[in-house]
């Protein structure tokens, strides 16, 4: 049960961080390329690298 809570907390933290990185201009560019996110890909990759396989 504790592991589930930890995972849920981590997901909430990552989602909050992604919300902070939201950029309307990036969303506009990404939508033109068929993506539905508003985070600059360099910042998104940096976050993924930091999280690794978590």
N, C-alpha and C positions, 0 to 999 in steps of 0.2 A: 504494500500500500504506500509506503514512504517513497518508493522509487517512482510510482505514478505521480505523486505530488511534486517530486523534484523535476520530473520530465515536463509536467504541466507548467511549472514555474519557469523552466528554461524556455519553453515555447512562448510563453507570455512575454518574457524578457526580449527574445529575438523579434517577436512581432512588434513590440514597442520600439525597438531599435530601428526596424525597417520603416515604421511609421515616421520616425524622426528623419529618416533619409529620403522620404518622399519628396519628389521634385516635379512640379507640374510640367516643366519643360522636358524633363527626361521621359515622363509618361507620354507626352505628345510624340516624341521621337520614337519611343519603343512601340507605340501603337501603330505607327507607320510600318514597322518591321514585323508586325503580327504578335508582339508581346503585350501582355496585359499588366505590366508593373510599372511603377513610377520611380524606380530607383536607378541611379546611374550604374551601369554595369561594372565599372571599376570598383565602386563602393560595395556593390553586391558581391563581387568576387573576393574582395578583401574580407568581408564578413564570413563568407563561406570558407575561406582559407583559415581564418581564426577559429572557426567552429570545427573544422576538419570533419570527422565522421560522427560527431555528437548528434 
